[in-house]
């Protein structure tokens, strides 16, 4: 038993007496907030938390996440629902993977939380005063989410270009129709916004360019054990689709290196090849290019782009010229925006491919994907799929132990008589947990048993 303080021992004794759920979770959270950093947690916390975790959806996600992360630091082994080990797939079982940032984290690629600090590092090299002022302003107000920053930049640019929308935004947020000053004149904020159209547009464009530069750091990132495990699974199992929200080429490279044919969702390549694996990149890719003028989309050979970049014979093309119309080309990357799905019509067909693949799957395997509020579209697709396909099961591989309880609660609200056992937890690092799970799914007579 760990060397713990009398206070921790007292808290554990109270929790072991099965107090009411609300009281117990409050006790746990208060203790963990006040506990000295160097004091270890007793292993009994793990068993106690498992008794109360089922009620996690009654509490704010931030509190549950804080508790679950503390508990996970005590556990010696990943927490995996025993039902996971009972799932088997036949050659006819449709399996769909959904990869998030956590799947590529072990390859050295920044997660969403790390993107904003990296963006500011890039901005410092430019030496622009307006960017430095913005950075200081965000620091003072504890703004740490790149999604908030980029969303605000895009919204401001859109609003500032249309006087009527500017006036309506002012009405809804501030004036509620109260006229000030001269006839037909509302708050001075409208005039200020209209006067700053060029500067807002320039800032938004700069942030987008910086974001493109930031993603260029992903080119050299190699596949990790997560990607290799998926490739190994695909080599032994047909009817597998991979959906990813990541821009990086780790999954692409892992497949191409093993000479696996990919079905292109942009180019339409190998569309009629039944043996080709569909890799659906919902948010774009570092080797896709988009012309803002003619909306032409091009997909370049990822391995060639990577080879040229590593040999330093050509830099990563954050900005380029469209050969078709002479317009400006950028990498086709969907920034982490709250309204991302309204801004990129070129990706509508890809999102439809993703929806279809999710709806057809008997087993969904979610790897390192956080189900953030900005990805409500994806969550709704999965919720609808789980509602219409009562036999569909979902395995969630993630380090956040609070994610599955939160999902069960969320789906329970939208799906009548939802069976919580259809969402299974595999809590641990992707590169450690996923290979074990996939090996288990293929075991014991693969090709003869159906997904259970």
N, C-alpha and C positions, 0 to 999 in steps of 0.2 A: 504494500500500500504506500502511496506517495506521502511524503512528509508534509502534512497540511496543517493549517492554522486551526485553533479552536473554533473560530467563527465559521470556517468552511465545514467543519465537522458538525456544528450546530445546524447549519443550513441543510446539509445532507440528511440529518436525522429528521428534520421537519418534512422534507420532501418524501422520505421513505414512508411517512405516515399517511400518504395519499390525501393531501389537502385538496380542496376544490381546484379545478383546472386553472381558472383565472388567477387565483391566489398563488398557485405553484409556479406558473410561468412568470408572474411578476417577481416572485422571490428569486428565481433563477437569474432573471435579467438584472435585477438590482445588485445581486452579489457579484456577477461577472463584471459589471461596470465599476465596482469599487475594489475589486480584488487587485492586489499588487501584481505587477507584470511578472515578477520572478517567482510567484507562488504557483506550484503545479496544481493541476486538477486531479482529484481522485478518480480512478476508473469507474467508480459507482455512478458517476454522472451519466455515463453512456446508457446504462440500463434505465435509469430514471427518465432521461430525455425520451427514450423510445416509448415509454408509457404515455407521455403527454404530447408527442409530436403529431399525433393524429388530429389534434385540435388546433394545429398551427394556423389554419386559415381564419381563425377568429381574431387574430392579432395582427398588428401592422407588420408588413414584410421585413422592415428594417430590424425590428426587434428579434424576429424569428431567425433572420440571417445571422445576426450577431451571436445568438445562442448556439445555433447549429455549427457555425465555424469554430466556436470555442470547444464544443463537444468533439468535433472531428479531430482536433489536435490531440485528443486523448486516445482516440481509437488507434489500435495497432494495425488493424486490417480495414480495407474499404467496407462500407456498409452496403450490402447488396441484398435486395429482397430475394428470398429463397425461390420464389416463383420464376425468377429469371433463368435459373438453372434447369427448369423444366421445359423451356421453349426449344422446340426442334423445327427445322425447316426441311421441306422436300425441294426437289428441283423445280416444282411448280409454284412454290410459295413466293409471292411477290414481297420483296424487302426493299424499303426505302430508307436511306440514311439522310439526316439533316445535320450538317456541320455548322457550328458557330465558331466564334473567335477562340474558344478554349481548345478546339481541335488543333489549332496551329500555334498555340502559345509556346509549346515545347520546341518549336522550330526557331524561336527567338523573335517572333513577330509581336509587336505591341498589341495588347488587348485594348478594348474601347476606353477603359479607364486610363490607360497610359498614352493615348493618342494626343490629348491636349498638351501635356508637358512636352511631348516630342514636337508638336506643331510650333510651340513657342521657341524651342531650340532652333528650328529652321528659320523662324521669323527674325531671330536675333542676327543671323548671318546676313540678312538683307539690309539691316540697319535703318529701317523706316520708323520715323517718330510716331506715326499714327498707330502702327502695330504695337509698338512698345507701350504707348498710352493705353491701348486696349488690354494688353497683358496685365499692366499694373491695376487697371480697373477691375478686371476679373479676379485677380489675386485678392484685392481688398474685400470683394464680395463673395469670396469662396466659391467662385464658379469654376468647376473642375470637369465639366462634361462637354466634350467636343460637339456632341449632338445639339446642346442648347446654343452653343456659339454659332455653328453653321446654319442652324434653323433660323436664328435671329437675323443673320446676314442675308439669307435668301428672302425672308419675309420682308425685311426692310427695303431691299432692292425692288421687290415687286410692288410694294405699297407706294414707294416714292415715285414710281414711274406713272402713276395714275392718280390724278388729283381727286377724282370722285371717290376712289377707294380710300385715299388718305383721309378725306373728310368723314367717311363712314366709320373708319377705325377710330378717329378722334371722337366721333359721336358715341360709339358703343363703349369705349374705354374711359372717356373723360367727361365730355361736355353734356351728354344726354340731351343735345339739342339746344342748350343755352347759348344764345348769341351774345357775343361780346364785341366791343369796339363798333366799327361801322356796319352798314347794312350788308347782310349775307356773309359776315366775317366771323369765323369761330376762333378757337384758341390759336395763339401764335405758333403752337407746335406744328400746325399744318404748313405755315409759311417756312418755318425752319426746315422741315423735312423736304419740301419741294425745292428749297434752295440748295440742299445737300445731295440732290440726285446723283450728280457725277461722283462725289466722294464716296457715297454709299455703294454705288455700282463698282467703283474702283476697289474698295475694300473687299466687297463680296468676291470679285474676280481674283483678287490677290489671295484670299483665303482658299479659294478653290484650287488655285495654282499650287499653293503651299501644301494642300492636301494631296495633290498629285505627286509632288516631290516626296512627301512623307511615304506614300505607298511605294515609291521606287526602292525603298529599303527592303521591300519584300522579295525583290527579284532573286537575290542570292540565297534566300531561305530554303533549306533542304527539307524534304519530307521527313516526318518523324514516325515513331512506332505506331501512332494512331492511323496515319495514312497507309503504312505498310500492312497493318492488320486488315484494313478494308480491302486492299488489293488482294491479299491472300484469300479473303472470303469470296471475292468476286471470281477468282480463278477456280474456285470449287463450287460455286453456286450461280446458276443462271437467274434471270429475272431480278436483277438488282439495279437500282437507280441511286445516284448520289446527288443530293441537293446541297449547295453550300451558299452561305451568305458572305463568305470570305473572298477578297480580291486576289489573294496570293495564288501562286501556281504550284503549291505543295502537292495537292491532290492530283492535279494534272500530271505533274512530273512523275509521281509514284506510279501512275497508270501507264504513261507513255514509256517509261524506262523498262517496264515489263512487257512491252510490245502489245499492250491491250488497245484495241481500236476504240476510239471515242466517237460518239454520235454528236455532231456539233449542233448546238441550239441557235447559234448565230449564223453560221455558214450553211447549215443544212447538210453538211458532209456526212456520208455514211448513214443517211436517214433510212434507207431501205435495207441496211445490213442488220439481220436479226441478232447477230452476235456482238454488235457494237454496244458499248456501255454508255448510257446517257449520264453526262455530268452537267448538271444544271446550275449555273452560277447566277443566282437571283440578283445580286448587287453589282454585276459586272466583273471585269477581270483586268489585271495589269497588262494583258496582251490583247485587249480589245480597244479599238479606236473609234471615236464617234465625231462626225462633222456636225457642228451646230447649225450650219447653213442648209445643207441638202439632206441631213439626217442619215447619211450613209454610215453603216457600221461595218467595220472590218475586223477580222480575227487573224492575228499573226501567230506563226509557229512559236509556241512558248519556249521550247528547248533552244531554238535558234536565237530568239531574243535574249535568253539567259546567257547563252554562249558568247554572243557579241558583247553583251554588257560586261561579263566577267573578263573578257579579253581586252576591254577598254578600247575597242575599235569603233564603238558608237555609244553615245550617252542615251539614257532613258528618255524617250520623247514625251515630255509632259505637255508640250505644245508643238503642233505641226501644221502642215498645209495639206488640205484635201486635194488629191490629184484629180478628182472628179469635177469639183466646182471651184476650187481655189479658196474655199472657206477655211475656217480655223478648226483644227482637229485636237481633241483631248482624249486621254484614256477614258474609256467608258466605265466610270466608277460612280456608284451611288453613294454619296456622302451619308453619314449617319444623321439623317434629318427626320423630324417627326412626321412630315408629310411626303416622304420620299416617293411613294407609289403614284403620286399625282404628277410628278415632274419628268418622268422618263418613259415616254410612250414607246421608245424603241425596245423596251424590256417587257412589254405587255405579253407578247407571245411566250416569253420565257417563264413569266409568272404563271401563265396558263398551263405550261408543261409541268411546272412544279405542283400546281394544284391537282392535276390529273394523276401524277405519280403518287402523291400523298393519298388520294382517295382510293387508288387501286391497291395499296399496300395492305398485306395481312399483318406485317410487323413494321412499325416505325422505330428507328433507332436514332435518338437525338443525342448528339455528341458535342458537348461544350457550347451549347446554345442556351441563352439566358431567358428567352421569351420576354424581352424588354417591351415596354409600352410603345416604343417607336415601331416595333414590328407587329403591331396589332393585326395587320393583314394576314401574316403567316399564322398567328395564333387562331384567327377565325377560320382559316382553311382547315387546320387540324381539328378544331372543335367540331366543325361541320362534318368532317370525315369520320370522326369518332361517333358522332350522333347517327349517321346513316349506315355505318358499318359496325354493327354491334359486336362482331368478333375481332375487330382490330385491336391490337395491343401496342403499347408504346413503352420502350425502354429508354430511360433518361440517364445518360452518363455525364456526370458533372460533379465538380468539387463542392457545390453548394447544396448542403443537405436539406435546406428549407425549400428548394425549388419544387420537388415532387409534391409535398403536402400543399403548397400554394396552388399548383396546377390542378390537383384533385379538387380543391375547393372551388377553383374558377370554373372547371368543367361541370362540376356538380350543379352550379347555378344555371347553366345553359342547356344541360342535357338531362332530360327527365329520367329519373331512377338510374342515374349513372353509377356504374360499378367502379369503385376506387381501385380495385385490383387490376384494372386494365392499364393503369399507369404504374410502371415498375421502376424502383429506384436502384441505381448503381452509382453510389457516391464514392468518388475517388478521382485520381488523375486519369485522363483519357488514355494516355499511353500505357498505363499500367492495367487498367480495368478492362478496356475494350477488347484487347486480344484474347483474354480469358473467356469473355462472354461469347465472342464469335466462334472460338474453338468449341465451346460447349454447344452452341446452336447447330454446328455441323456434325457433332459427334453421334455415336450410337445409331448406325444404320442410315446415314444421310442419303436421301433419295427415296426412302421408303416411308418416312414419317411426316405427318403434316404439322404445321405450326399449331401449338396447343393454346 
